[in-house]
Amino acid sequence: MKLPKELRERKELTGAANKAKACSVRDCSEPAIRSLSENKWNTYIEKTGLITEENKQHKIFLCKAHYKEVNKVRKSQEKMYQKKGFLDNTSAARKGKYLGE
């Protein structure tokens, strides 16, 4: 629903939505660049050893340095569980080469 112009111009309505969030990791005051789901990312954050603060929205806000650290762990975990042979030799198949049996 779009608000009337008079209400949009009032400063009281825009305060909380435009605030920059801080990183959820304890003792980090950097501005957050990512907002992640607590359910999906909590296991990766625990594996890095970071301690996050509780949030009512069930979101985790991470700064650039902490996001990079957690994303490395996530990618390594996903690589371990990737199906063997999945997407192997796809570049050769695209170029029209015969893969042979």
Chimera marker file (.cmm) of the C-alpha trace (Angstrom):
<marker_set name="trace">
<marker id="1" x="0.000" y="0.000" z="0.000" r="1" g="1" b="0" radius="0.5"/>
<marker id="2" x="1.410" y="3.368" z="-1.006" r="1" g="1" b="0" radius="0.5"/>
<marker id="3" x="1.272" y="6.092" z="1.611" r="1" g="1" b="0" radius="0.5"/>
<marker id="4" x="0.023" y="9.591" z="0.817" r="1" g="1" b="0" radius="0.5"/>
<marker id="5" x="2.705" y="12.199" z="0.142" r="1" g="1" b="0" radius="0.5"/>
<marker id="6" x="2.145" y="14.006" z="3.458" r="1" g="1" b="0" radius="0.5"/>
<marker id="7" x="2.847" y="10.830" z="5.438" r="1" g="1" b="0" radius="0.5"/>
<marker id="8" x="5.867" y="9.825" z="3.317" r="1" g="1" b="0" radius="0.5"/>
<marker id="9" x="7.558" y="13.139" z="4.025" r="1" g="1" b="0" radius="0.5"/>
<marker id="10" x="7.298" y="12.714" z="7.784" r="1" g="1" b="0" radius="0.5"/>
<marker id="11" x="10.591" y="11.667" z="9.295" r="1" g="1" b="0" radius="0.5"/>
<marker id="12" x="9.075" y="9.493" z="12.039" r="1" g="1" b="0" radius="0.5"/>
<marker id="13" x="7.923" y="6.788" z="9.635" r="1" g="1" b="0" radius="0.5"/>
<marker id="14" x="11.265" y="6.222" z="7.916" r="1" g="1" b="0" radius="0.5"/>
<marker id="15" x="13.532" y="5.875" z="10.960" r="1" g="1" b="0" radius="0.5"/>
<marker id="16" x="13.828" y="2.128" z="11.619" r="1" g="1" b="0" radius="0.5"/>
<marker id="17" x="13.705" y="0.892" z="8.034" r="1" g="1" b="0" radius="0.5"/>
<marker id="18" x="16.625" y="2.954" z="6.760" r="1" g="1" b="0" radius="0.5"/>
<marker id="19" x="19.018" y="2.288" z="9.639" r="1" g="1" b="0" radius="0.5"/>
<marker id="20" x="22.190" y="0.437" z="8.717" r="1" g="1" b="0" radius="0.5"/>
<marker id="21" x="22.471" y="-2.833" z="10.604" r="1" g="1" b="0" radius="0.5"/>
<marker id="22" x="25.575" y="-3.794" z="12.538" r="1" g="1" b="0" radius="0.5"/>
<marker id="23" x="27.288" y="-7.166" z="12.314" r="1" g="1" b="0" radius="0.5"/>
<marker id="24" x="25.651" y="-9.813" z="14.554" r="1" g="1" b="0" radius="0.5"/>
<marker id="25" x="28.989" y="-11.276" z="15.660" r="1" g="1" b="0" radius="0.5"/>
<marker id="26" x="29.953" y="-10.357" z="19.220" r="1" g="1" b="0" radius="0.5"/>
<marker id="27" x="32.539" y="-7.577" z="19.584" r="1" g="1" b="0" radius="0.5"/>
<marker id="28" x="32.176" y="-6.519" z="15.927" r="1" g="1" b="0" radius="0.5"/>
<marker id="29" x="30.785" y="-3.089" z="15.140" r="1" g="1" b="0" radius="0.5"/>
<marker id="30" x="31.264" y="-3.114" z="11.363" r="1" g="1" b="0" radius="0.5"/>
<marker id="31" x="28.230" y="-2.387" z="9.140" r="1" g="1" b="0" radius="0.5"/>
<marker id="32" x="26.541" y="-5.508" z="7.789" r="1" g="1" b="0" radius="0.5"/>
<marker id="33" x="26.555" y="-6.237" z="4.073" r="1" g="1" b="0" radius="0.5"/>
<marker id="34" x="24.535" y="-9.477" z="4.222" r="1" g="1" b="0" radius="0.5"/>
<marker id="35" x="21.343" y="-10.531" z="5.948" r="1" g="1" b="0" radius="0.5"/>
<marker id="36" x="21.136" y="-14.321" z="6.200" r="1" g="1" b="0" radius="0.5"/>
<marker id="37" x="18.550" y="-16.795" z="7.429" r="1" g="1" b="0" radius="0.5"/>
<marker id="38" x="19.374" y="-18.088" z="10.900" r="1" g="1" b="0" radius="0.5"/>
<marker id="39" x="17.998" y="-21.563" z="10.142" r="1" g="1" b="0" radius="0.5"/>
<marker id="40" x="20.121" y="-22.155" z="7.042" r="1" g="1" b="0" radius="0.5"/>
<marker id="41" x="23.386" y="-20.478" z="8.049" r="1" g="1" b="0" radius="0.5"/>
<marker id="42" x="23.620" y="-21.227" z="11.792" r="1" g="1" b="0" radius="0.5"/>
<marker id="43" x="25.493" y="-24.523" z="11.283" r="1" g="1" b="0" radius="0.5"/>
<marker id="44" x="28.147" y="-22.855" z="9.121" r="1" g="1" b="0" radius="0.5"/>
<marker id="45" x="28.586" y="-20.046" z="11.629" r="1" g="1" b="0" radius="0.5"/>
<marker id="46" x="29.042" y="-22.541" z="14.467" r="1" g="1" b="0" radius="0.5"/>
<marker id="47" x="31.733" y="-24.369" z="12.483" r="1" g="1" b="0" radius="0.5"/>
<marker id="48" x="33.728" y="-21.149" z="12.106" r="1" g="1" b="0" radius="0.5"/>
<marker id="49" x="33.628" y="-20.608" z="15.867" r="1" g="1" b="0" radius="0.5"/>
<marker id="50" x="31.883" y="-17.243" z="15.699" r="1" g="1" b="0" radius="0.5"/>
<marker id="51" x="29.405" y="-16.288" z="18.428" r="1" g="1" b="0" radius="0.5"/>
<marker id="52" x="26.361" y="-14.352" z="17.243" r="1" g="1" b="0" radius="0.5"/>
<marker id="53" x="23.837" y="-12.317" z="19.168" r="1" g="1" b="0" radius="0.5"/>
<marker id="54" x="20.148" y="-13.260" z="19.283" r="1" g="1" b="0" radius="0.5"/>
<marker id="55" x="17.741" y="-11.556" z="16.913" r="1" g="1" b="0" radius="0.5"/>
<marker id="56" x="13.929" y="-11.503" z="17.024" r="1" g="1" b="0" radius="0.5"/>
<marker id="57" x="13.696" y="-11.637" z="13.225" r="1" g="1" b="0" radius="0.5"/>
<marker id="58" x="15.762" y="-14.865" z="13.048" r="1" g="1" b="0" radius="0.5"/>
<marker id="59" x="18.253" y="-13.116" z="10.774" r="1" g="1" b="0" radius="0.5"/>
<marker id="60" x="22.014" y="-12.994" z="11.005" r="1" g="1" b="0" radius="0.5"/>
<marker id="61" x="23.712" y="-9.828" z="9.807" r="1" g="1" b="0" radius="0.5"/>
<marker id="62" x="27.349" y="-10.204" z="8.773" r="1" g="1" b="0" radius="0.5"/>
<marker id="63" x="30.041" y="-7.726" z="7.781" r="1" g="1" b="0" radius="0.5"/>
<marker id="64" x="32.259" y="-8.347" z="4.776" r="1" g="1" b="0" radius="0.5"/>
<marker id="65" x="35.071" y="-10.098" z="6.682" r="1" g="1" b="0" radius="0.5"/>
<marker id="66" x="32.799" y="-12.445" z="8.638" r="1" g="1" b="0" radius="0.5"/>
<marker id="67" x="30.658" y="-13.253" z="5.595" r="1" g="1" b="0" radius="0.5"/>
<marker id="68" x="33.773" y="-14.228" z="3.657" r="1" g="1" b="0" radius="0.5"/>
<marker id="69" x="34.877" y="-16.513" z="6.502" r="1" g="1" b="0" radius="0.5"/>
<marker id="70" x="31.481" y="-18.231" z="6.826" r="1" g="1" b="0" radius="0.5"/>
<marker id="71" x="31.045" y="-18.555" z="3.062" r="1" g="1" b="0" radius="0.5"/>
<marker id="72" x="34.369" y="-20.451" z="2.802" r="1" g="1" b="0" radius="0.5"/>
<marker id="73" x="33.074" y="-23.018" z="5.288" r="1" g="1" b="0" radius="0.5"/>
<marker id="74" x="29.736" y="-23.279" z="3.457" r="1" g="1" b="0" radius="0.5"/>
<marker id="75" x="31.398" y="-23.887" z="0.105" r="1" g="1" b="0" radius="0.5"/>
<marker id="76" x="33.741" y="-26.526" z="1.515" r="1" g="1" b="0" radius="0.5"/>
<marker id="77" x="30.799" y="-28.334" z="3.132" r="1" g="1" b="0" radius="0.5"/>
<marker id="78" x="28.760" y="-28.256" z="-0.069" r="1" g="1" b="0" radius="0.5"/>
<marker id="79" x="31.725" y="-29.516" z="-2.057" r="1" g="1" b="0" radius="0.5"/>
<marker id="80" x="32.029" y="-32.538" z="0.277" r="1" g="1" b="0" radius="0.5"/>
<marker id="81" x="28.407" y="-33.494" z="-0.245" r="1" g="1" b="0" radius="0.5"/>
<marker id="82" x="28.348" y="-32.891" z="-4.003" r="1" g="1" b="0" radius="0.5"/>
<marker id="83" x="27.323" y="-35.927" z="-5.999" r="1" g="1" b="0" radius="0.5"/>
<marker id="84" x="30.247" y="-37.801" z="-7.563" r="1" g="1" b="0" radius="0.5"/>
<marker id="85" x="30.317" y="-37.405" z="-11.312" r="1" g="1" b="0" radius="0.5"/>
<marker id="86" x="27.816" y="-34.588" z="-11.213" r="1" g="1" b="0" radius="0.5"/>
<marker id="87" x="28.551" y="-32.079" z="-13.969" r="1" g="1" b="0" radius="0.5"/>
<marker id="88" x="31.791" y="-33.842" z="-14.952" r="1" g="1" b="0" radius="0.5"/>
<marker id="89" x="32.922" y="-33.352" z="-18.544" r="1" g="1" b="0" radius="0.5"/>
<marker id="90" x="30.084" y="-30.956" z="-19.293" r="1" g="1" b="0" radius="0.5"/>
<marker id="91" x="32.409" y="-28.620" z="-21.169" r="1" g="1" b="0" radius="0.5"/>
<marker id="92" x="33.484" y="-31.472" z="-23.462" r="1" g="1" b="0" radius="0.5"/>
<marker id="93" x="29.882" y="-32.480" z="-24.105" r="1" g="1" b="0" radius="0.5"/>
<marker id="94" x="28.957" y="-28.916" z="-24.999" r="1" g="1" b="0" radius="0.5"/>
<marker id="95" x="31.723" y="-28.642" z="-27.558" r="1" g="1" b="0" radius="0.5"/>
<marker id="96" x="30.401" y="-31.687" z="-29.399" r="1" g="1" b="0" radius="0.5"/>
<marker id="97" x="33.156" y="-34.096" z="-28.376" r="1" g="1" b="0" radius="0.5"/>
<marker id="98" x="32.279" y="-37.736" z="-27.988" r="1" g="1" b="0" radius="0.5"/>
<marker id="99" x="32.815" y="-38.928" z="-24.416" r="1" g="1" b="0" radius="0.5"/>
<marker id="100" x="32.950" y="-42.635" z="-25.310" r="1" g="1" b="0" radius="0.5"/>
<marker id="101" x="31.967" y="-45.550" z="-23.168" r="1" g="1" b="0" radius="0.5"/>
<link id1="1" id2="2" r="1" g="1" b="0" radius="0.2"/>
<link id1="2" id2="3" r="1" g="1" b="0" radius="0.2"/>
<link id1="3" id2="4" r="1" g="1" b="0" radius="0.2"/>
<link id1="4" id2="5" r="1" g="1" b="0" radius="0.2"/>
<link id1="5" id2="6" r="1" g="1" b="0" radius="0.2"/>
<link id1="6" id2="7" r="1" g="1" b="0" radius="0.2"/>
<link id1="7" id2="8" r="1" g="1" b="0" radius="0.2"/>
<link id1="8" id2="9" r="1" g="1" b="0" radius="0.2"/>
<link id1="9" id2="10" r="1" g="1" b="0" radius="0.2"/>
<link id1="10" id2="11" r="1" g="1" b="0" radius="0.2"/>
<link id1="11" id2="12" r="1" g="1" b="0" radius="0.2"/>
<link id1="12" id2="13" r="1" g="1" b="0" radius="0.2"/>
<link id1="13" id2="14" r="1" g="1" b="0" radius="0.2"/>
<link id1="14" id2="15" r="1" g="1" b="0" radius="0.2"/>
<link id1="15" id2="16" r="1" g="1" b="0" radius="0.2"/>
<link id1="16" id2="17" r="1" g="1" b="0" radius="0.2"/>
<link id1="17" id2="18" r="1" g="1" b="0" radius="0.2"/>
<link id1="18" id2="19" r="1" g="1" b="0" radius="0.2"/>
<link id1="19" id2="20" r="1" g="1" b="0" radius="0.2"/>
<link id1="20" id2="21" r="1" g="1" b="0" radius="0.2"/>
<link id1="21" id2="22" r="1" g="1" b="0" radius="0.2"/>
<link id1="22" id2="23" r="1" g="1" b="0" radius="0.2"/>
<link id1="23" id2="24" r="1" g="1" b="0" radius="0.2"/>
<link id1="24" id2="25" r="1" g="1" b="0" radius="0.2"/>
<link id1="25" id2="26" r="1" g="1" b="0" radius="0.2"/>
<link id1="26" id2="27" r="1" g="1" b="0" radius="0.2"/>
<link id1="27" id2="28" r="1" g="1" b="0" radius="0.2"/>
<link id1="28" id2="29" r="1" g="1" b="0" radius="0.2"/>
<link id1="29" id2="30" r="1" g="1" b="0" radius="0.2"/>
<link id1="30" id2="31" r="1" g="1" b="0" radius="0.2"/>
<link id1="31" id2="32" r="1" g="1" b="0" radius="0.2"/>
<link id1="32" id2="33" r="1" g="1" b="0" radius="0.2"/>
<link id1="33" id2="34" r="1" g="1" b="0" radius="0.2"/>
<link id1="34" id2="35" r="1" g="1" b="0" radius="0.2"/>
<link id1="35" id2="36" r="1" g="1" b="0" radius="0.2"/>
<link id1="36" id2="37" r="1" g="1" b="0" radius="0.2"/>
<link id1="37" id2="38" r="1" g="1" b="0" radius="0.2"/>
<link id1="38" id2="39" r="1" g="1" b="0" radius="0.2"/>
<link id1="39" id2="40" r="1" g="1" b="0" radius="0.2"/>
<link id1="40" id2="41" r="1" g="1" b="0" radius="0.2"/>
<link id1="41" id2="42" r="1" g="1" b="0" radius="0.2"/>
<link id1="42" id2="43" r="1" g="1" b="0" radius="0.2"/>
<link id1="43" id2="44" r="1" g="1" b="0" radius="0.2"/>
<link id1="44" id2="45" r="1" g="1" b="0" radius="0.2"/>
<link id1="45" id2="46" r="1" g="1" b="0" radius="0.2"/>
<link id1="46" id2="47" r="1" g="1" b="0" radius="0.2"/>
<link id1="47" id2="48" r="1" g="1" b="0" radius="0.2"/>
<link id1="48" id2="49" r="1" g="1" b="0" radius="0.2"/>
<link id1="49" id2="50" r="1" g="1" b="0" radius="0.2"/>
<link id1="50" id2="51" r="1" g="1" b="0" radius="0.2"/>
<link id1="51" id2="52" r="1" g="1" b="0" radius="0.2"/>
<link id1="52" id2="53" r="1" g="1" b="0" radius="0.2"/>
<link id1="53" id2="54" r="1" g="1" b="0" radius="0.2"/>
<link id1="54" id2="55" r="1" g="1" b="0" radius="0.2"/>
<link id1="55" id2="56" r="1" g="1" b="0" radius="0.2"/>
<link id1="56" id2="57" r="1" g="1" b="0" radius="0.2"/>
<link id1="57" id2="58" r="1" g="1" b="0" radius="0.2"/>
<link id1="58" id2="59" r="1" g="1" b="0" radius="0.2"/>
<link id1="59" id2="60" r="1" g="1" b="0" radius="0.2"/>
<link id1="60" id2="61" r="1" g="1" b="0" radius="0.2"/>
<link id1="61" id2="62" r="1" g="1" b="0" radius="0.2"/>
<link id1="62" id2="63" r="1" g="1" b="0" radius="0.2"/>
<link id1="63" id2="64" r="1" g="1" b="0" radius="0.2"/>
<link id1="64" id2="65" r="1" g="1" b="0" radius="0.2"/>
<link id1="65" id2="66" r="1" g="1" b="0" radius="0.2"/>
<link id1="66" id2="67" r="1" g="1" b="0" radius="0.2"/>
<link id1="67" id2="68" r="1" g="1" b="0" radius="0.2"/>
<link id1="68" id2="69" r="1" g="1" b="0" radius="0.2"/>
<link id1="69" id2="70" r="1" g="1" b="0" radius="0.2"/>
<link id1="70" id2="71" r="1" g="1" b="0" radius="0.2"/>
<link id1="71" id2="72" r="1" g="1" b="0" radius="0.2"/>
<link id1="72" id2="73" r="1" g="1" b="0" radius="0.2"/>
<link id1="73" id2="74" r="1" g="1" b="0" radius="0.2"/>
<link id1="74" id2="75" r="1" g="1" b="0" radius="0.2"/>
<link id1="75" id2="76" r="1" g="1" b="0" radius="0.2"/>
<link id1="76" id2="77" r="1" g="1" b="0" radius="0.2"/>
<link id1="77" id2="78" r="1" g="1" b="0" radius="0.2"/>
<link id1="78" id2="79" r="1" g="1" b="0" radius="0.2"/>
<link id1="79" id2="80" r="1" g="1" b="0" radius="0.2"/>
<link id1="80" id2="81" r="1" g="1" b="0" radius="0.2"/>
<link id1="81" id2="82" r="1" g="1" b="0" radius="0.2"/>
<link id1="82" id2="83" r="1" g="1" b="0" radius="0.2"/>
<link id1="83" id2="84" r="1" g="1" b="0" radius="0.2"/>
<link id1="84" id2="85" r="1" g="1" b="0" radius="0.2"/>
<link id1="85" id2="86" r="1" g="1" b="0" radius="0.2"/>
<link id1="86" id2="87" r="1" g="1" b="0" radius="0.2"/>
<link id1="87" id2="88" r="1" g="1" b="0" radius="0.2"/>
<link id1="88" id2="89" r="1" g="1" b="0" radius="0.2"/>
<link id1="89" id2="90" r="1" g="1" b="0" radius="0.2"/>
<link id1="90" id2="91" r="1" g="1" b="0" radius="0.2"/>
<link id1="91" id2="92" r="1" g="1" b="0" radius="0.2"/>
<link id1="92" id2="93" r="1" g="1" b="0" radius="0.2"/>
<link id1="93" id2="94" r="1" g="1" b="0" radius="0.2"/>
<link id1="94" id2="95" r="1" g="1" b="0" radius="0.2"/>
<link id1="95" id2="96" r="1" g="1" b="0" radius="0.2"/>
<link id1="96" id2="97" r="1" g="1" b="0" radius="0.2"/>
<link id1="97" id2="98" r="1" g="1" b="0" radius="0.2"/>
<link id1="98" id2="99" r="1" g="1" b="0" radius="0.2"/>
<link id1="99" id2="100" r="1" g="1" b="0" radius="0.2"/>
<link id1="100" id2="101" r="1" g="1" b="0" radius="0.2"/>
</marker_set>
